[in-house]
Amino acid sequence: MGMFYVMAGYNHFISPEWYALIVPPFLPYKYLIVYISGVFEIMLGILLVFSKTRQFAALGLILFLIAVFPSNIYLAITNGKALEVSSFLAWARLPVQFIFIGIAYWHSKVN
């Protein structure tokens, strides 16, 4: 799971325009938000790998996933138009986010 978040964070720097499309319009500094979220994903992904920092990282990921949830809501209410994906995929991301939160919670309990 750690590498998943490291790669996701890395992609924020490779394709920031893609991520900026789902930053809700009421938030300023879209690219800054994208880059900061990428840094957090990379850091938390790395920390998740080590048993001494796993619990801290997992709890950080839970907070992070909650913080970025408005982007998933924005994608859903645009029926996927923000990323030119199907309405089904846009709405499916919402419950998937809770699955990721559950996995992060599980990691917070495992040593």
Secondary structure, DSSP 8 states (H G I E B T S, - for coil): -HHHHHHHHHHHHHSHHHHHTTS-TTSS-HHHHHHHHHHHHHHHHHHHHSTTTHHHHHHHHHHHHHHTHHHHHHHHHTTTTTTT--HHHHHHHHHHHHHHHHHHHHHHH--
